[in-house]
């Protein structure tokens, strides 16, 4: 076992994922537990997370050197605050970095969970070997992270990478951000379910009609489309159309070596990626088709957790620089 290690903390609305890794980023121990945000506040959840990290440290026998934290935004990354994410009710200006540093006695870094996932896929997943890539998480919502020359791009007020909020249909459906026609409002798993329910409510015949409204999820739509259901197939095809518009825009603007897509919707595999690649390559005329790489994330649900470990490595390196 190594003498030193770093910890990764991935904070989500439904689960908290944790890892302890050696200084090269190889995961030694990992675990996860339900967040249960409706039952308890942030202090209790973080307390359980830190207790789990201490338990894993006891198993490895390694000394903790630093910690990294990934969480859905909005965040104040520099101040180490979580600022009222929609999926974390009650986490209002929560000083997660200060709490982790005081409890564990090590430096910690915080970043958006989509940025963390981009880091994880870039270093350990489908994006290995690329210097320039865009990561998209297509799940309940849509987020993203942009890596240029091997480094995350944060932009003004850490606003870079919000690919879910680029407009792909002017004056389209309202998005949770307050805008209209955003990629998230048309292509997220939530949007898939909403559009399917609207068609069912209009009386269109579908195998999905046998489900309760709560059971008509993005996953259910994908499965029904794969089975040939006409309503689900139309909704799925519309989603791929707008996703191709958004991904095509990314290639036209940034010309990345690859776009990596993760999240629950991406688990459909070639049902998503086959037609998406075809449509994006037909739309993008400024790059050779063979240079348009659209890849499925390979770390599954652990992309952001691996990224949190990388943030922990960066926190350790920063501390070493400050003390040298």
Secondary structure, DSSP 8 states (H G I E B T S, - for coil): --SEEEEEEEE-SSEEEEEEEETT--EEEEEEEE--TTTS-HHHHHHHHHHHHHHHHHHHT-EEEEEEEEE-S-EETTTTEE---TTSTT-SSB-HHHHHHHHH-SEEEEEEHHHHHHHHHHHHSTTTT-SSEEEEEESSSEEEEEEETTEE---GGG-TT-GGGSBSSTT-SB-TTS-BSBHHHHHSHHHHHHHHHHHHHTT---GGGGS-GGG--HHHHHHHHHTT-HHHHHHHHHHHHHHHHHHHHHHHHH--SEEEEESGGGGGTHHHHHHHHHHHHHH--SS-GGG--EEE-SSGGGHHHHHHHHHHHHHHHHHHHHH-
